Structure formats: C-alpha cells, structure tokens
Amino acid sequence: MLLTLAVLATIGSLLSNSYAEDKKVTWGFSLGGGFNADFIHHRPDVAIYTFLPRVDIPLHRKWDLEFEGNFSYYDISHDKNFCFLGLNGNILFTPIRWDWGSLFALGGGGLGYNSDGRETVPGVHAPLIGDSHLAGIIQGGIGITYNIGKGLALRGEYRLVHISDPTARDSGINTHTFLIGISF
C-alpha cells in the first residue's frame, strides 16, 4: 500500500497542470462495495469490498486523468475468495459543474496481482479469472462530487467493473460497485 501511495505521489508531482486553467491536482480515496452483475448465467454470489487511494491530474477544463491504487477483496460464495492489488488509470469527463459540485463519467482499466492461484476447495481451480496471478480490470461509471468547503469534496459513484485474467481465456467477473469517498 505504501508503494502505491509513493507511485501516486511521484506521478502527481511530475505532471504539470498547465492545460487545466484554474484546476489543481487533487488527492483522495474511496471505500466501496458491490455485488455480481451476471444474473443470467447464475454465477456464484459475489461481493466486493474495495479501497481506492487516488490522484486526479487535470488535463483540460472538463477532462482529468486519474490514477488509483486498487485494494479489493472478492468474496465468492461456494468458490474461491481472492484479493486484488493493482493500479488503475481512468479518464474523467466532467460535463456539468456547479458551485456546490459536479457530475462526472469515467472509464478506464488497470492491471494487478490477484491471490487466486491456489485451491481452497480440493479439485476446484479458478474458472472465473484464469489460473495466473495476473488480473486486468476494465471499468466505467458515473458519479457526483459535493464540495463541503476548505478544498474538500465528497464523491459518490457507481461503476460497472469487469475483472479477468488477460493471459487466459476465462469468463471473468462483472460487478456493480458503489463507492463513497473524499477528495482534497
């Protein structure tokens, strides 16, 4: 976790915000949870718990580049639970801004390590995200920020997240994730 925060701090300090007019680099984190999105194929019930420290770098008036550390736990009933540790990159589009806050859409992806290489049930391998410890994430979502003063803002968002093994053919896991966080 400290390594991720150090990487985010280095990236944030090296990038210029000359294209962003009056915006500045912001820091923050989000906590969230979610559930599986594949009701059609009756996948095992999945719950996700996540912590995302982040840095937002302004690119233009309505566009930001966001880097997130991703610390997630996937609780899969009747199967294998696993942890995911990685780095996400997102593009944020903020078309509507008010004095009290803004609406945004985001899309992005990332790579990381997952702990899904061992069997927890004898003879059961990792049918959902492959057999390696490498996992990829693709995500998209919408959210709202609410300025609470003194440079602080609350952030609430919804994301549809897909995680799978990018080196193997697998079905992956899709989750609906709801996050609440703070930016400073």
C-alpha positions in Angstrom: 0.0 0.0 0.0 2.8 2.4 0.8 4.4 1.6 -2.6 1.2 2.5 -4.4 0.9 5.8 -2.4 4.6 6.6 -3.3 3.9 5.9 -7.0 0.8 8.1 -7.0 2.7 10.9 -5.2 5.5 10.8 -7.7 3.2 10.8 -10.7 1.2 13.7 -9.3 4.3 15.8 -8.5 5.9 15.3 -12.0 2.9 16.3 -14.1 2.1 19.9 -15.0 -1.5 21.2 -14.8 -0.9 24.0 -17.4 -3.8 22.9 -19.6 -6.3 22.8 -16.7 -6.7 26.6 -16.2 -7.7 27.1 -12.6 -7.9 23.4 -11.5 -5.2 21.8 -9.4 -4.1 18.2 -8.7 -6.4 16.6 -6.2 -5.9 13.6 -3.9 -8.4 11.4 -2.3 -9.7 7.9 -1.6 -12.9 5.9 -1.9 -14.3 3.0 0.0 -16.9 0.8 -1.6 -18.7 -2.4 -2.0 -20.7 -4.2 -4.7 -22.2 -7.4 -6.0 -22.1 -9.6 -9.1 -23.6 -8.4 -12.3 -24.1 -11.8 -14.1 -27.6 -12.9 -13.0 -28.3 -14.5 -16.4 -25.6 -17.3 -16.1 -26.2 -17.7 -12.4 -22.6 -17.3 -11.4 -21.8 -17.8 -7.7 -22.8 -14.9 -5.5 -20.0 -12.3 -5.4 -19.4 -9.5 -3.0 -16.6 -7.0 -3.5 -15.1 -4.7 -0.9 -12.6 -2.1 -2.1 -10.3 0.7 -1.0 -9.1 3.1 -3.8 -6.5 5.8 -3.0 -6.2 8.2 -5.9 -4.7 11.3 -7.6 -6.6 13.3 -10.2 -4.5 15.3 -12.7 -6.3 18.0 -14.7 -5.8 17.7 -18.4 -8.3 20.3 -19.7 -11.4 22.1 -18.4 -13.6 19.1 -18.5 -11.1 16.2 -18.6 -9.0 14.7 -15.8 -6.5 11.8 -15.7 -6.9 9.7 -12.6 -4.6 7.1 -11.1 -5.9 4.8 -8.4 -4.4 2.2 -6.2 -6.8 -0.8 -6.1 -7.0 -2.9 -3.0 -10.1 -5.1 -3.4 -11.4 -8.3 -1.8 -13.7 -10.5 -3.8 -15.9 -12.8 -1.6 -17.2 -15.6 -3.9 -19.6 -17.9 -2.1 -19.1 -21.7 -2.8 -15.9 -20.9 -4.6 -12.6 -19.1 -4.1 -12.2 -15.7 -2.5 -9.3 -13.6 -3.6 -7.6 -10.3 -3.1 -6.6 -7.9 -5.9 -3.8 -5.4 -5.6 -3.2 -3.2 -8.6 -3.1 0.2 -10.3 -6.0 1.7 -12.3 -5.9 4.5 -14.8 -9.1 6.4 -15.6 -10.2 9.3 -17.8 -12.8 11.5 -16.0 -15.2 13.7 -18.1 -16.9 16.4 -16.1 -19.5 18.0 -18.4 -21.6 19.8 -15.7 -20.1 21.9 -12.9 -21.9 24.0 -10.2 -20.6 25.9 -7.3 -21.7 23.1 -5.0 -20.3 20.2 -7.0 -20.2 18.4 -10.3 -21.3 15.4 -12.3 -18.8 13.1 -14.0 -18.4 10.0 -16.1 -15.3 7.8 -16.0 -13.8 4.9 -18.0 -10.5 3.1 -17.6 -8.7 0.0 -16.8 -5.8 -1.5 -14.8 -3.6 -4.4 -14.0 -2.6 -6.1 -10.8 -1.9 -9.1 -8.7 -4.6 -11.4 -7.5 -4.3 -14.2 -4.9 -6.4 -16.7 -6.9 -3.6 -19.2 -7.7 -4.3 -21.7 -5.0 -7.2 -24.1 -4.5 -9.4 -23.5 -1.5 -11.7 -26.5 -2.4 -9.8 -29.6 -3.5 -10.1 -30.1 -7.2 -11.6 -26.7 -7.9 -9.5 -24.4 -10.0 -10.1 -20.8 -10.9 -12.8 -21.0 -13.6 -13.8 -17.3 -13.3 -10.5 -15.5 -13.7 -7.9 -18.0 -15.0 -5.1 -19.7 -13.3 -2.4 -17.0 -13.1 -1.9 -14.3 -10.5 -2.3 -11.5 -13.2 -5.6 -9.8 -13.4 -6.9 -7.0 -15.6 -9.8 -4.6 -14.9 -12.0 -2.6 -17.2 -14.4 -0.2 -15.7 -16.9 2.5 -16.5 -19.2 4.6 -14.4 -20.9 7.8 -13.3 -20.6 9.9 -10.2 -21.2 13.2 -8.4 -19.0 15.4 -6.2 -20.2 17.7 -3.5 -18.0 20.5 -2.2 -18.0 20.6 1.6 -15.6 23.6 1.9 -11.9 24.3 2.5 -10.8 22.3 -0.5 -12.7 19.1 0.5 -15.3 17.3 -1.6 -17.4 14.2 -1.1 -17.5 11.8 -4.0 -20.2 9.2 -4.7 -20.1 7.0 -7.7 -21.4 3.8 -9.4 -19.1 1.6 -11.5 -19.5 -1.5 -13.6 -16.3 -3.4 -13.2 -15.0 -6.4 -15.2 -12.0 -8.4 -13.8 -10.4 -11.3 -15.7 -7.1 -12.9 -16.5 -5.6 -11.1 -19.6 -3.4 -14.0 -20.4 -6.0 -16.8 -20.4 -9.4 -17.4 -21.8 -11.9 -17.0 -18.9 -15.3 -15.7 -18.3 -14.2 -13.1 -15.7 -16.3 -11.5 -13.1 -18.6 -8.5 -13.6 -19.6 -6.4 -10.6 -21.8 -3.4 -9.8 -19.7 -1.3 -7.4 -20.9 1.7 -5.3 -18.2 4.0 -3.9 -18.1 6.9 -1.5 -15.0 8.9 -0.9 -13.4 12.2 -0.2 -11.1 14.4 -2.3 -8.8 17.1 -1.1 
